[in-house]
C-alpha cells in the first residue's frame, strides 16, 4: 500500500502545483514531466531506487533503449497508460490514467515516449504487422513459432515446424526453421522424421513510419537433412532469396489495415532433381481490439499464394488461405492463428490443408508472464 501511495502521488502531480495552479499540459513532454517522470525518470531510464523509495519490477521499461522501445507499437503504450500495468499483464505499480488523462493527452504522451530513443534508423514497431502463415513479413523479430499443418483431404498427414527468430541489432534477423513430417502410408502404418533444416538471414533495407512502409531482403539455405525418399525433404540443398514489402493502408480503407507481399525464388543445387521455382505471396488483413480498443486483438487475414516451377509447360499453382489470429495473453506476446489453405488451380495431387500456429514473442517476456 505504501508503494501504491507513492506511485499515486507521482501520477497525480500533474493535476496541480503546490500553489494549486493547473500545470501546463499542452504537449506530450509536458504531460510526461508532470505525470511520468517521478517513476520513469527524465530520460526514460527510470528513477534510481534511492529516489523512489521502492524496488522497481524486473519488467520496468527503459524508454531510451531503442532495441526495446522501438519494437513496440504506440498502441501498446496507449493501452498500458489507459489500463495501467495490470491491463497488459505488467506490474500493478503502474497505475491507470484512464480517469486522469483524456484520450488526446494519452496519445500525446505515448508519442513523446517514442522520442526518448534518440538513435535514428530503427524500424518502428507500428510497421510490425501480424504474422501470416505463408507470407514472410519484413519486420525483424525475436520470437518462436510452432506451426502445424494437417491434410484435410487425401492421405492423412501432419507437418509440425519450429521456427526460431532472433533480432540482431537495428535491422537484422537470424532465423532457424526445423520442419517435421508424419505421414500415413498405403501400408496402413505411419512414418515420420525431420525434414530439411532452414537457416536464414533478414535485413531491413528501408522503412518509413510516415509512409507506413517497410522493405526487407532475406536469404536462406535449405539443407538436405531430410530423407527425400520418404517425403521428408527435397533431396538437394536449396538456396532461397526473396524480397518483402509491407504497407500500412490509409485509414479511409476501413475494411483493411495492411498488405504484406513476398516475392522470391528457390534455387536448388541440382535442377535435375528439383526444378527452380518462382513464387509470389500476398496477405491482407485488419486488426480489431476488444475493450474499446485496449483489450484482446483479433486479426482476420487472407493470403493469396502462387508458385511456378521454371520448366517447360509447368502451370502456376494458386492457393487461397483465409485465417484468423488472436492474442492469448494480456501482454499480447502469446498469439495463436488458424487457417485453411485451398488449392485453386492444378488441384490434382494437391490437398486442402488446415494450419495452426502458436507464437511466443519472447522479447516481451517469459511465456508464463503477462496472463493476469
NORHUDA-V535216 format. One record per residue. N is the residue number from 1. RES is the residue in one small letter. SS is DSSP state (H for helix, E for strand, L for the rest). PHI is phi in degrees with one decimal (NA if undefined). D_CENTER is the distance of its C-alpha to the mean C-alpha in Angstrom with 2 decimals. Layout:
N & RES & SS & PHI & D_CENTER
N & RES & SS & PHI & D_CENTER
//
This chain:
1 & x & L & NA & 36.41
2 & x & H & -63.8 & 37.53
3 & x & H & -60.3 & 33.99
4 & x & H & -63.4 & 32.88
5 & x & H & -65.0 & 36.02
6 & x & H & -62.2 & 35.32
7 & x & H & -61.8 & 31.77
8 & x & H & -63.6 & 33.20
9 & x & H & -62.5 & 35.87
10 & x & H & -65.7 & 33.32
11 & x & H & -77.9 & 31.26
12 & x & L & -101.6 & 34.34
13 & x & H & -62.9 & 35.92
14 & x & H & -71.9 & 34.76
15 & x & H & -69.0 & 36.99
16 & x & L & -161.9 & 40.22
17 & x & L & -84.2 & 41.96
18 & x & L & -61.8 & 44.68
19 & x & L & -84.7 & 47.16
20 & x & L & 92.4 & 45.36
21 & x & L & -80.1 & 44.40
22 & x & L & -62.4 & 40.96
23 & x & L & -79.8 & 38.49
24 & x & L & -79.5 & 37.19
25 & x & L & -128.3 & 33.66
26 & x & L & -88.8 & 33.28
27 & x & L & -132.5 & 30.17
28 & x & H & -62.5 & 26.94
29 & x & H & -65.2 & 28.70
30 & x & H & -58.3 & 31.66
31 & x & H & -66.9 & 29.65
32 & x & H & -60.1 & 27.75
33 & x & H & -66.4 & 31.11
34 & x & H & -84.6 & 32.73
35 & x & H & -110.5 & 30.22
36 & x & H & -112.9 & 27.66
37 & x & H & -63.6 & 29.58
38 & x & H & -58.6 & 31.53
39 & x & H & -105.7 & 28.66
40 & x & H & -87.9 & 26.10
41 & x & L & 79.5 & 28.84
42 & x & L & -67.1 & 29.76
43 & x & L & -112.1 & 27.13
44 & x & L & 85.0 & 24.24
45 & x & L & -84.8 & 24.90
46 & x & L & 98.7 & 26.54
47 & x & L & -71.6 & 30.25
48 & x & L & -63.9 & 32.19
49 & x & H & -60.8 & 33.13
50 & x & H & -64.3 & 36.77
51 & x & H & -80.9 & 36.13
52 & x & H & -71.4 & 34.03
53 & x & L & 89.0 & 36.32
54 & x & L & -148.6 & 33.60
55 & x & L & -84.1 & 30.95
56 & x & L & -77.2 & 27.34
57 & x & L & -69.3 & 24.69
58 & x & L & -62.9 & 22.64
59 & x & L & -86.2 & 19.42
60 & x & L & -63.2 & 21.15
61 & x & L & -80.5 & 19.08
62 & x & L & -113.9 & 20.46
63 & x & L & -67.5 & 19.64
64 & x & L & -83.1 & 21.39
65 & x & L & -80.8 & 19.11
66 & x & H & -61.3 & 17.04
67 & x & H & -60.9 & 14.73
68 & x & H & -92.3 & 13.69
69 & x & H & -74.3 & 14.46
70 & x & L & -74.5 & 12.98
71 & x & L & -74.7 & 9.39
72 & x & L & -87.2 & 9.71
73 & x & L & -79.8 & 10.27
74 & x & H & -57.9 & 14.04
75 & x & H & -56.4 & 13.76
76 & x & H & -68.2 & 12.76
77 & x & H & -63.8 & 15.82
78 & x & H & -60.8 & 17.91
79 & x & H & -63.6 & 17.19
80 & x & H & -68.9 & 18.21
81 & x & H & -65.3 & 21.25
82 & x & H & -71.8 & 22.27
83 & x & H & -92.8 & 21.81
84 & x & L & 83.5 & 22.50
85 & x & H & -58.7 & 20.95
86 & x & H & -63.3 & 21.82
87 & x & H & -66.9 & 19.83
88 & x & H & -119.9 & 16.49
89 & x & L & 75.1 & 17.91
90 & x & L & -101.7 & 19.04
91 & x & L & -63.1 & 22.71
92 & x & L & -74.5 & 25.20
93 & x & L & -62.6 & 26.87
94 & x & L & -75.1 & 24.61
95 & x & L & -80.1 & 26.57
96 & x & L & -82.3 & 25.63
97 & x & L & -108.6 & 26.79
98 & x & L & -62.7 & 26.76
99 & x & L & -97.1 & 30.58
100 & x & L & -91.9 & 31.13
101 & x & L & -121.2 & 28.99
102 & x & L & -78.0 & 28.75
103 & x & H & -59.9 & 25.59
104 & x & H & -63.9 & 26.57
105 & x & H & -66.5 & 27.10
106 & x & H & -62.9 & 23.70
107 & x & H & -59.6 & 22.17
108 & x & H & -67.3 & 24.42
109 & x & H & -72.6 & 23.82
110 & x & H & -64.6 & 20.01
111 & x & H & -65.3 & 20.47
112 & x & H & -67.3 & 22.95
113 & x & H & -55.8 & 20.79
114 & x & H & -66.9 & 18.54
115 & x & L & -78.5 & 21.81
116 & x & L & -75.2 & 22.50
117 & x & L & -83.9 & 20.46
118 & x & L & -101.8 & 23.29
119 & x & L & -95.4 & 22.07
120 & x & L & -73.8 & 21.31
121 & x & L & 106.5 & 19.04
122 & x & L & -72.5 & 15.66
123 & x & L & -58.7 & 12.95
124 & x & L & -78.6 & 12.15
125 & x & H & -60.3 & 8.99
126 & x & H & -70.8 & 10.16
127 & x & H & -97.6 & 9.48
128 & x & L & -90.6 & 5.68
129 & x & L & -81.0 & 6.12
130 & x & L & -57.7 & 5.29
131 & x & L & -77.4 & 5.69
132 & x & L & -95.1 & 9.49
133 & x & L & -76.9 & 12.09
134 & x & L & -102.8 & 14.09
135 & x & L & -87.0 & 12.66
136 & x & L & -70.1 & 10.83
137 & x & L & -91.8 & 8.56
138 & x & L & -81.1 & 10.16
139 & x & L & -75.9 & 7.87
140 & x & L & -76.8 & 8.63
141 & x & L & -130.5 & 6.70
142 & x & L & -126.2 & 8.66
143 & x & E & -157.9 & 8.00
144 & x & E & -125.9 & 10.41
145 & x & E & -129.2 & 10.47
146 & x & E & -110.3 & 13.85
147 & x & E & -112.5 & 14.69
148 & x & E & -126.7 & 18.22
149 & x & E & -118.3 & 20.13
150 & x & E & -114.7 & 23.49
151 & x & E & -75.5 & 26.39
152 & x & L & -92.5 & 27.52
153 & x & L & -144.1 & 30.58
154 & x & L & 75.2 & 32.79
155 & x & L & -67.1 & 33.05
156 & x & L & -60.5 & 31.01
157 & x & E & -174.5 & 28.18
158 & x & E & -140.9 & 24.79
159 & x & E & -128.5 & 22.38
160 & x & E & -76.1 & 19.89
161 & x & E & -148.6 & 17.52
162 & x & E & -106.9 & 15.80
163 & x & E & -119.2 & 13.17
164 & x & E & -114.1 & 12.84
165 & x & E & -124.7 & 10.87
166 & x & E & -131.1 & 12.19
167 & x & E & -75.7 & 11.88
168 & x & E & -123.4 & 15.50
169 & x & L & 68.1 & 16.75
170 & x & L & -74.0 & 15.88
171 & x & L & -132.2 & 14.80
172 & x & E & -114.0 & 14.84
173 & x & E & -150.1 & 13.00
174 & x & E & -99.1 & 14.92
175 & x & E & -136.2 & 14.07
176 & x & E & -126.0 & 16.39
177 & x & E & -123.0 & 16.71
178 & x & E & -121.6 & 19.58
179 & x & E & -92.6 & 20.61
180 & x & E & -128.9 & 23.40
181 & x & E & -148.8 & 25.70
182 & x & E & -131.2 & 28.24
183 & x & E & -123.9 & 30.72
184 & x & E & -97.2 & 33.86
185 & x & L & -80.5 & 36.79
186 & x & L & -62.6 & 39.85
187 & x & L & -74.7 & 41.87
188 & x & L & 93.4 & 40.07
189 & x & L & -103.8 & 38.34
190 & x & E & -101.7 & 34.71
191 & x & E & -137.7 & 33.58
192 & x & E & -171.7 & 30.34
193 & x & E & 168.6 & 28.83
194 & x & E & -84.4 & 26.28
195 & x & L & -90.8 & 25.37
196 & x & L & -83.7 & 24.65
197 & x & L & -72.2 & 22.40
198 & x & E & -118.7 & 20.05
199 & x & E & -122.1 & 19.38
200 & x & E & -132.5 & 17.37
201 & x & E & -135.7 & 16.90
202 & x & E & -112.2 & 14.67
203 & x & E & -137.5 & 15.98
204 & x & E & -74.9 & 14.96
205 & x & E & -92.1 & 18.29
206 & x & E & -156.4 & 18.01
207 & x & E & -152.5 & 15.95
208 & x & E & -149.4 & 17.43
209 & x & L & -69.1 & 16.38
210 & x & L & -61.3 & 19.87
211 & x & L & -90.5 & 19.49
212 & x & L & 73.2 & 15.81
213 & x & E & -129.8 & 15.32
214 & x & E & -147.3 & 13.80
215 & x & E & -130.2 & 15.49
216 & x & E & -143.2 & 15.04
217 & x & E & -122.7 & 17.19
218 & x & E & -143.5 & 16.86
219 & x & E & -122.7 & 19.71
220 & x & E & -137.1 & 20.00
221 & x & E & -123.1 & 22.98
222 & x & E & -95.3 & 23.47
223 & x & L & -76.2 & 26.21
224 & x & L & -79.8 & 28.89
225 & x & L & -92.2 & 28.61
226 & x & L & -90.5 & 29.05
227 & x & L & -88.3 & 32.39
228 & x & H & -61.8 & 32.51
229 & x & H & -62.8 & 35.76
230 & x & H & -106.9 & 33.98
231 & x & L & 74.0 & 31.05
232 & x & L & -105.9 & 28.76
233 & x & L & 166.4 & 27.94
234 & x & L & -84.3 & 29.15
235 & x & L & 86.3 & 32.10
236 & x & L & -138.7 & 31.46
237 & x & L & -72.5 & 28.95
238 & x & E & -123.9 & 26.70
239 & x & E & -95.2 & 25.11
240 & x & E & -123.5 & 22.21
241 & x & E & -138.5 & 21.35
242 & x & E & -154.9 & 19.08
243 & x & E & -114.6 & 17.81
244 & x & E & -129.1 & 14.66
245 & x & E & -133.7 & 15.00
246 & x & E & -117.2 & 12.67
247 & x & E & -136.3 & 14.55
248 & x & E & -78.1 & 14.36
249 & x & L & -90.9 & 17.45
250 & x & L & -58.9 & 20.37
251 & x & L & -60.5 & 20.75
252 & x & L & -69.0 & 23.91
253 & x & L & -87.5 & 22.10
254 & x & L & -64.4 & 21.49
255 & x & L & -75.8 & 20.69
256 & x & L & -135.9 & 17.51
257 & x & L & -108.1 & 14.73
258 & x & E & -153.0 & 13.25
259 & x & E & -136.0 & 14.28
260 & x & E & -124.7 & 12.75
261 & x & E & -130.9 & 15.46
262 & x & E & -132.0 & 16.09
263 & x & E & -129.2 & 19.71
264 & x & E & -161.3 & 21.13
265 & x & E & -142.2 & 24.01
266 & x & E & -105.3 & 24.96
267 & x & E & -124.7 & 27.97
268 & x & E & -71.0 & 29.80
269 & x & L & -72.8 & 32.46
270 & x & L & -130.1 & 35.05
271 & x & L & -72.0 & 34.96
272 & x & L & -70.3 & 37.92
273 & x & L & -93.7 & 35.84
274 & x & L & -147.8 & 32.61
275 & x & L & -73.6 & 32.48
276 & x & L & -65.9 & 30.20
277 & x & E & -140.5 & 27.53
278 & x & E & -113.3 & 25.80
279 & x & E & -139.1 & 22.75
280 & x & E & -142.0 & 20.86
281 & x & E & -138.3 & 17.82
282 & x & E & -138.8 & 16.54
283 & x & E & -123.6 & 14.13
284 & x & E & -128.3 & 14.81
285 & x & E & -168.1 & 13.75
286 & x & E & -144.2 & 14.05
287 & x & E & -99.7 & 12.42
288 & x & E & -117.9 & 15.23
289 & x & E & -128.5 & 15.68
290 & x & L & -82.1 & 18.64
291 & x & L & 54.5 & 21.07
292 & x & L & 58.2 & 21.74
293 & x & L & 93.3 & 18.12
294 & x & L & -110.3 & 17.35
295 & x & L & -104.2 & 16.74
296 & x & L & -55.8 & 14.83
297 & x & E & -105.7 & 12.52
298 & x & E & -125.4 & 13.28
299 & x & E & -129.9 & 11.94
300 & x & E & -74.6 & 14.67
301 & x & E & -137.8 & 14.13
302 & x & E & -139.6 & 16.65
303 & x & E & -113.9 & 16.65
304 & x & E & -116.9 & 19.80
305 & x & E & -121.1 & 20.31
306 & x & E & -133.8 & 23.41
307 & x & E & -149.7 & 25.04
308 & x & E & -143.4 & 28.52
309 & x & E & -70.6 & 30.58
310 & x & L & -87.2 & 32.66
311 & x & L & -135.5 & 36.01
312 & x & L & -59.8 & 38.92
313 & x & L & 66.0 & 38.73
314 & x & L & -72.6 & 35.18
315 & x & L & -97.0 & 33.54
316 & x & L & -82.0 & 30.02
317 & x & E & -87.8 & 27.87
318 & x & E & -121.1 & 25.91
319 & x & E & -128.8 & 23.56
320 & x & E & -124.2 & 21.79
321 & x & E & -137.0 & 18.84
322 & x & E & -74.5 & 18.25
323 & x & E & -159.5 & 15.56
324 & x & E & -139.6 & 14.18
325 & x & E & -104.6 & 10.99
326 & x & E & -142.1 & 11.85
327 & x & E & -80.2 & 10.92
328 & x & L & -102.6 & 13.58
329 & x & L & -89.9 & 13.94
330 & x & L & -60.3 & 15.13
331 & x & L & -73.6 & 12.73
332 & x & L & 63.9 & 9.84
333 & x & L & -102.2 & 8.47
334 & x & E & -117.0 & 9.97
335 & x & E & -131.3 & 9.17
336 & x & E & -134.4 & 11.40
337 & x & E & -147.5 & 12.17
338 & x & E & -137.8 & 15.60
339 & x & E & -158.6 & 17.23
340 & x & E & -132.2 & 20.47
341 & x & E & -102.9 & 21.20
342 & x & E & -106.9 & 24.65
343 & x & E & -66.8 & 26.74
344 & x & L & -105.9 & 28.38
345 & x & L & -133.7 & 30.77
346 & x & L & 47.8 & 32.67
347 & x & L & -75.0 & 32.08
348 & x & L & -63.6 & 34.71
349 & x & L & 80.2 & 33.26
350 & x & L & -111.8 & 29.67
351 & x & L & -97.3 & 28.47
352 & x & L & -72.9 & 26.27
353 & x & E & -128.0 & 23.34
354 & x & E & -100.7 & 21.34
355 & x & E & -120.5 & 17.79
356 & x & E & -146.7 & 15.81
357 & x & E & -139.8 & 12.85
358 & x & E & -124.8 & 11.79
359 & x & E & -118.1 & 8.62
360 & x & E & -121.0 & 9.25
361 & x & L & -84.5 & 7.26
362 & x & H & -71.9 & 10.80
363 & x & H & -65.2 & 10.74
364 & x & H & -89.9 & 10.96
365 & x & L & 133.3 & 13.89
366 & x & L & -62.9 & 15.72
367 & x & L & -65.8 & 15.01
368 & x & L & -86.6 & 18.33
369 & x & L & -92.8 & 17.49
370 & x & L & 77.7 & 16.29
371 & x & L & -99.0 & 17.98
372 & x & L & -149.7 & 21.02
//
